[in-house]
Amino acid sequence: TVSDSHLLYVGSSFESRKAQMAKNIQIGDMLVSSDGSAKKVISIKDTASELVNVLTMEGSIELGNGVVISTHSFHETLYSAVFYPIKLAYEWIGAPAVKKAEPYLLEVEALFKPYFAMIVDSM
């Protein structure tokens, strides 16, 4: 389950992927998978889902069915830029640095989320 604003990768391969918000995915779209094949969207179920952005070093995660999705919503470059200092702290200091920064991360995300949405809607 992903939120409407979460980014899914549409395309035939990871190299040719295009990040697209979940609310714009349609039946028949091809989603990128980890095994190099594309997975066809055969159904879409509308559910209530809270927006959660998982902070990873790579910016993507693999789901149980092999589909690879972004860990960001709205816009990958904007989220990557905002959270880049946290990724650096993790590389340099480790997990304790990120744990200490958790309140900051939640505040930053809450602060920027409406602006990200406005920027993406204007594109």
C-alpha positions, -999 to 999 in steps of 0.1 A, spaced: 0 0 0 13 34 -10 -1 69 -6 -14 88 -37 17 110 -36 42 82 -33 65 77 -63 64 45 -83 88 37 -112 71 33 -145 92 18 -174 107 -14 -188 139 -12 -167 155 6 -138 177 26 -162 147 38 -182 124 44 -152 103 75 -148 91 84 -113 53 89 -112 29 96 -84 8 66 -74 -24 86 -81 -14 88 -118 -7 51 -123 -32 33 -145 -41 -3 -152 -17 -15 -179 12 6 -168 45 -13 -165 63 -10 -131 101 -16 -128 111 -47 -110 144 -59 -95 147 -89 -118 149 -67 -149 114 -75 -161 85 -50 -159 54 -59 -139 21 -49 -155 -5 -32 -132 -35 -54 -134 -56 -37 -106 -57 -7 -84 -74 -6 -51 -82 28 -35 -74 27 3 -67 52 29 -30 54 34 -8 77 55 21 92 37 54 77 49 88 85 34 114 59 43 149 74 45 174 51 28 208 56 13 197 45 -22 163 63 -24 144 31 -35 132 -1 -20 121 -35 -33 86 -47 -24 78 -84 -18 67 -89 -54 100 -76 -68 86 -42 -78 111 -14 -70 96 19 -58 110 52 -46 112 59 -9 101 95 -16 69 112 -25 62 142 -47 97 148 -61 128 127 -57 153 155 -62 137 178 -36 135 151 -10 170 139 -17 184 175 -13 165 181 20 176 149 36 211 148 22 227 161 55 211 132 74 225 107 49 259 122 54 256 120 92 246 84 89 277 76 67 301 95 90 287 88 125 262 59 120 227 51 132 229 70 165 232 102 146 200 95 126 181 84 157 190 117 175 178 136 144 144 118 142 125 148 157 142 171 133 133 148 103 97 148 113 96 185 116 114 191 83 91 167 65 60 184 79 74 218 70 83 210 34 55 186 24 30 213 14 56 231 -6 67 200 -24 31 193 -33 27 229 -47 59 226 -67 49 193 -82 14 204 -90 27 233 -109 50 212 -131 
